[in-house]
Amino acid sequence: MTRTSADHDTRTSPLPPPPDGADFVVVANRLPVDRDDSGPEPSWTTSPGGLVTALAPVMQANDGAWIGWAGIPDEDIEPFDIDGMHLVPLTLSSDEVVSYYEGFSNATLWPLYHDVIVAPEFHRTWWESYLRVNTRFAEAAAKTAAAGATVWVHDYQLQLVPALVRALRPDVSIGFFNHIPFPPAELFAQLPWRSQILNGLLGADLIGFQRPADAANFRRAARVHAGFATKSSHIRVPENPESGTGAHIAEARAFPISVDTPTLDAAARDPETIARAQEIRSDLGDPETLILGVDRLDYTKGISHRLKAYGELLADGSIDPEQVTLVQIATPSRERIEQYQQIRTDVELAAGRINGEHSDLGTTAIHYFHHSYPREEMTALYLAADILLVTALRDGMNLVAKEYVACRTGEDGVLVLSEFAGAADHMNQAVLVNPHDIDGLKANILRAIEMEPAERRRRMRALRRRLIRDDVQSWSRSFLDTLEALDDDKDLRRWEAAEAKEPPEPTEPTESPEPGDTPAAPREPAP
């Protein structure tokens, strides 16, 4: 029988740990650096962002390494060190960028995991590329990790890596964190390769999610689609003769990510930032109320819903464009994917129509910008805005909401936050909205505009208090401390003892056909 890569034989021989391996290994789709080719020689700078902020101190203290793609296709780059981190670049071909990244990761998994806002596409060639790239990442991790190291894998692009690493290096501890939502079992069922994804993730000792609901969805998928027993946050993963891995207990629970609150707070207090915020308001005509939207240009962000509500408020005279203005920043994203081209067209048509109907000489209803801004300018914009609108239709967390709060050092401003963003779970002092309810969204925008200063301060003070306590450093410590405390042997013995007293939760098998019925053939994915 001839095997395709989709029939990949997962049996592997464990690899010995390298003599000079890293004690802490991060595996992510991208390296935490950007390359600057403007000078005579290429140079690298550390990317701004919460993940590198959270993990850089851990890497520096534990002889750490970061494995990922440098963002440049078809180019082999040697490992290098920067800011106390050892980076191990992996090569992706141009074809793999199309099939693994733009295809399976962002046209199959991304829409499926975001409530099928647009229809996911299922192509076997994309899956085969995803498998190949995940195998490459896993092999690099296995060759980089020291004996007994901690390997922390990140996000939906690399869901097969945990099991592949476990087969190659059974001596290491493996964590996985999913930065985006995990869908209900009924939606996850659409994925033709659902069993492979579940088995891949369950190679980890600890699987982290943004929300308790996401962790519950995953545990239920493990029961329904893999038949594994669960108890509370634990999943019993049986021995796998094909990969040669033994039985273990995996834990799946929520670890909501956060932002680098101290750094953002300090930046917002800088005199130059304060002056720039005042300049921004002046450049916009000193409106009484400045509303801000900051999003990647993505169909999950609800930008069209926001513009519809804002346009109707202008049309019915509830707000005056001479007193209220909206600044919408839509950062370019995945521009070669058809659905992203369409959402850009829709958003820009809506913004243009609203400006055409409601702007005048010297007065602009919506200031729309389709480009990114440096961190310093974003901090000034957060400081300048009276209201931040977050109207995501589905979002793992939404760190923009937390960045805004971190920058509100004067303890004023109003956060209008979608209840479908993970941040809503622990930012309930925000004005929570259902972006699908346009009338409700309009009413809550007006509520934010008209809110009394004392209520604004009370809400923002409570939001900031929690954010100062639960920053991104706290998130990484919580995850890694939990991973370190896990003990497979003890967990298995504890599970077996508990099982003798009380059976685990039922596995919810799919309904069996009646005698004489012919089971429906599974839907064949497109080539």
N, C-alpha and C positions, 0 to 999 in steps of 0.2 A: 504494500500500500504506500502510495506517495503522500507525504505530509506537506500541507501548506504551512505558512507561518502561523495561521490561525489554529492549526493543530499542534502547535509548538509543544515539544516534549519538555516538561518543566523539571525533569529529574536532573539534578546537578550534583557535582561533588563539592563539598565544602572547601573553601580556600583557607590557607593558613594566614594568620594576621601578619601584616608587614612589620618588619623590625622597627621602622621609624614612623609608625602610623599615628593618626590623630585620635585623641581621647574623646573628642566631641566633633561630630560630622553633621553639617546641615546639607540637605539635598533639596534643591528648589529648581524650578524651571529656569530662572534667571539668576545670574551672579549679581551681587549687590553693588555693581559698579557700572559706570558709563565711560565709553571711550571718546576721547577728544582727538580728532585728526587734524585740527586746525594748525598745529605747530609743525616744525620740521620732523619731529618724532611723535608717534602716537603716545598719548598719556591716558592714565586712568584716574577717575575720581569716584569716591564712594557716593552711591545714590542716596538721596535723602529718603527717609521712610521709616515707618515704625518697626518693621521686621529687623532691619540691620541695626537699628538703635537698641532693640531688645536683645539681640543675639551677639553683637560685637563684644560686649564685656565678658560673656560666657566663653566665647571663642578665645579671647585673649588670655583668660585665666586658665583654660583647659587645653591648650595646645590644639586649637580647633582648626577645621578645614571646611570650606564651603564649596560644594559641587554644583555647577549649573552652566547654562549656556550664556555666552557673552553678548548675545543679541545680534551677532554678525554671522550670516550664513556662509557655509563653504570655506571657513577659515579655521585652521588648526592653530590654537594658541597654547603656549606652554604655561604650566602653573606658575603663579607669581604671588608675592606678598604685598599687602597694602593695609595700612592702619592696624597692624598687628594681627591681620587675618591672612590665612593661607588659602588662596583661591585655586580651584581645579576646574578650568574651562573644559566643557565638552562641545564637540562639533555637531552642528545640525546642518544637513544639506538644504539647499533651497527647496527641494521636493519635500523634505521632512517638515520644513516650516509650513508648507501648504497643507500637507496631509495630517501630520501629528498635531501641530499647533493651531493653525487656522481651521483645519478640518475637524478631527475627532475631539480635540479639547474645546474648541470654541463654536463649532456648528453642530456638534452632537451633545457633548456633556453640558456645556454652559446653558443652552436653552432648556434641556431636560431638567437640570437642577434648579432652574428658575421658573418652575411652574408652567413650562411650555408656553410662555408668552408668545414666542414664535415656535414653529414646528422644528424639532430636531431632525437632522438628516443622519441616516444610518448607511454607511458605506464600508464594505469589507476591506477595501484597500486602505482606508483611513485607520481602521482598527489594527491592521497588520503593521502599519507605521507606528501607531501608538505603542504596540507591544515591543517592537524593535527598539524604540527610543527609551522606553522604560527599562528594558533589559540593559541597555548601555549605561543608564544612570545607576542601576543597581550594582552592576559589575564595578563601576568606578567607586561606589561607596564601599563595597566589599574589599577593594584593593587599597583603600585609604584609611579605613578604621583600624585603630589599634586593638589589641586583645581586650575584650570586655568593654569596648567603647559604647558611647551613646550615639545613636544615629537618629536624627530628627528630620523626617520627610515632610514636605509642605505641598499641599494643594492638589486640586483635581487633575492637573496634568500628569501626575506621577502616582496614581492610585495602585498600580501593580508593583511598585518598588518594594513596599514592606515585605511581602511574601517572598519576592525574589532575593532580597537581602537575607531573610531568615534562612532560606535554603543554602545560601552561599556562606553565611557567617552566623551559625546558631549561637555563638558566644556573645553577640552584641545585644544591647537593649535597643528596641525600635519604637519610636514614637511617630505618629502621623497627625498633622493638623489640617483640617479642611476649612479653608478661609471663606468658602461660599456655602449657600444652603445645601442640605441634603434632602432630596424629595421624598414625599410619601411613597410607601411601597407600591401603591397602585400606579403611580407615574414611573417609578424606577423600573417597573415590570416591562415597560416598552423597550428597554435596552436589550438588544440581542445578546450582549456579552455581560449580562448582569452577574452571572455566577463568577466569571473571571474577576470582575471588579470587586465583588464582595470578598472573594478569597484573597485577592491582592491586599485589600485593606486589613483583613483579619490576620495578616502576617505580623501586624504591629502588636506590641504589648499594650499600648495606650493610643486610642483614637480620639482626638479632640475635635469638637465642633463649636460653632459660635453660640448656638442656642440650645437649651434643653430639648426643644421640639425636634431639632435636627438630629441630636443623638438618639432620641426615641424613634425617629423615622429609620435611622440606620439599624438599630437593634431589631426593629420589627422586620425590616428587609432581610436581616440575617435569619430570622425565624421562618419567614414566609418563603423566601427564595433559595435559602441554603439549608433549611431544616435544622439549624443550630439551636441549642438550648440557651436561654438567657435567664438571668436572675438579677433583678435590680439593674445596675449599670454594667454587669458582666456578661460575657458571651463565652461559652465553652467551645473552643475550636478543636475538633478531633485531630488525631494523627493523620497525616497526608502521605501515604506510601509513594505517590508519584514524585513529590518533591523531596521526600525523605525527612520532613519536619515532624517533630513530635507534637502531642497534644499540649495545649496551653490555654490559659484564661486571658482573654482580651477584655479590656475595659473601654467603654465608649461613653463619654460624658462631655458636658459643656465647659469650655474655658474661653469666655468672651474676651476677644482681643481689645486692646486700647491704644492710646497714643502716648508720645513722649511729652507728658504734661509739663514737667519742669522746663524743658527747652522751649516749648511754645509759649509758656507763661513769661519766661525771661525775654523772649523776642518781642512779645507784645508790649513789654514795659520799656523797650529801648526808645530813647527820644527820637531817633530817626524814623522808627516805625510809626510812632504817634504822629509825627509831623506828616509823614506820607499818607496816613489815614485821613487827616484833615484836608490834605491836598486833593485826595480822591473825591471827597464829598464836595469840595469847591469846584472841581472839574465837572462834576455832575450837576452843578447848579444849586448846590446846597438844599437838596430836598428835605422836607420835614421827616420823611421816612424812606430809608434806603433798604430795599429788600435784595437779598443775594441768593443766587443758586449756583452751586459748584458741583459739577458732575463730569464723569467720563461720558462721552456721547454714546450712550448705550440704551437699548430699548427697555432695559430693566429699571431705568432711573425715573421713569414717569415724567420726563420733561414736557412732553406734549400735554399731559393732564394739567400740569402746573400752568402752562401758557394758556390753555383753554380757560381755566378758572380766572386767571389774571385778566385775560381779554374780556371776559364777561363782566368782571367788576368794573372795568373801564367803560364798557358799553352801557351798563345800566346806571352809570353815574355814582357808583358807591365809592370810587376813589378818583382823585383828580391827578392827571399826569404832571401837573405843575407842583404837586405836593408829594407825590409818591412815585418812585421809579424802581424798576427791577433791573439788576445787573445779572445776566446769565452767562456763566462761563461753561462752555462745553468742550472739554479737552478731547482732541482727536483720539480715536480708538479703533483698532482693527478695521482700517479703512478699505481693505481689499475684500471684506466679507459683504455679501449683497445686502443682508439685513441692516448692516451698519450704514451703508450708503443710503438706504431708504429712510432710516430714522433721521439722518442728517438733512435729507431733502424735506421731510415732514416738519422738522423743528424750524428750519430756516424759512420755509414758506409761512409757517404760523407766526414767527417773530416779525417777518416782513409785513404780513397782512395787518398785524396789530399796530405796528409803527405807522403804516400807511393810513390807518383809520384814526389813530388817536394821538399821533405826534404833531408837533407844530414847530415853526421856526424857533429855535432856542429851547425846545422841550422835546425830549425823547422818552417815549413810554418804556421801551425795553432797550437796554444796551447789551447786545449779544456779541460774544467773542468766541471764535472757534480756534483757540490755541491755548497752550499751557502757560503758566506763569511760574517764575522762580518762587522759592519758599518765602523770601522776604516780602514779595509783593502780595502773596496770598495772606500772610499774617496781617498786613496792612488792610487788606480787603475785609478780613474777618473783623478787624477792629473798627472799620468804618461802618459796617452794616448794622442796622437796627434789628433786622430779622433775617434768619437763615431759613430757607425753604428746602426741606428734604422730602421728596414725594415719591420715593422708590416704590415700584410695584412688587419687588422682591429683592432683598439685599441681605447678604450674610451678616454684616455688621453696619456699615457706613461710617467710616472714620472721619468723614468731613464734619458730621454732626459733633463729634468729640473734639475735633480740632477747633471748631468755632467756640465751643464752651471753654476750652483751654486758653483761648486768646481773650476772653472777656474778663479782663483783670478788674474792670470797674464794677463787675457783678451786675451788669445790665444787659439788655438785648433779649430777644425771644427766639427760641428754637421751635420751629414748626416741623414735626417729625412724623413720617409715615409709620403706622403701626406694623407695616410689613418689613421694616428694617430691623435687623437684630438689635440695634442700639435701643429700640423702644422697650426691650425687656427690662432695662435698668436705667432708663432716662425718662421715667414717667412724670417728671416735673416739666417736661416739654409739653407743647400743645400737640397732642397726638391726633393724626388725621387718617382717614381712609381715602387715598388719592382717587379711587374709582368713584367716590361720591363727590361729584363736582360741586353741588350745592353746599355740602358739608365743608369741603375744602375752601370755598369762597367765604363761608361764615367764619372759619377759623383764621383765615388770613386777615379778615377785618378785626377779629378778636385780638390778634397779635398787634395790629396797628393801633388799636384803641386801648390796649392794656395799660392800666395805671402803673406809674413808676414803681410803687411799693410792691406790687405783685410781680413785676418784672424782676426786681432785685431778689425777692424771696425765692422765686423759681430758679434763677440763675445761680444764686448762692448754694442752693441744694445740689444742683447739677455739678457745680465746680467742686464741692466738698467730696462727692463720691469719685469724681474723676481724678482728683489729687491722690486719693487713697488707692484707686484701682488703675494705675497707669500701665504702660506697656512692659515695664520692668517687672511689675507685680504679676502680669500675665505669664511671662516666660518662666519666672520662678515657680509659680503655681503648677504649670505643666511639668516642668522638669523635676520638681520635688515629688510630684505624684508618680512620675515614671520611675524615679530612683527607688521609691518605696515599694514598688511591685516586686513580688517574688513568685515565680511560676510554680515552684514545688509547693510552697505553702498555700498558694491560691487553689491549686488542684486538690490538695488534701482538704482544704476548707470547703470547697465545692462538693466533694464527694461526701463529706460528713453531713453537710446541710441537705444534700439530695436524699440521704437516707432518712432524714426526718420530714422533709417537705419537697415534693417534686418541683422542678423548674417550671417556668411559664410555658404554656403549650406552644408548639411550633407552627400552628396554623397552616396545616398542609393545604395545598390547592385541592379543589373538589375533584374526586375521582369520577370517571365516566361510568354510566350505568352499564350493566352487562349487555354486550352486543353493540354498544356504541363504538364508533371509531373516533379516537381523539383527534381534534383538529391539528393539522400540521402547523408547526411554528412558522411565523412570518419570516420569509427569507430576506435578509438585508440586501440592499441594492449593491451592485458591484462597485 
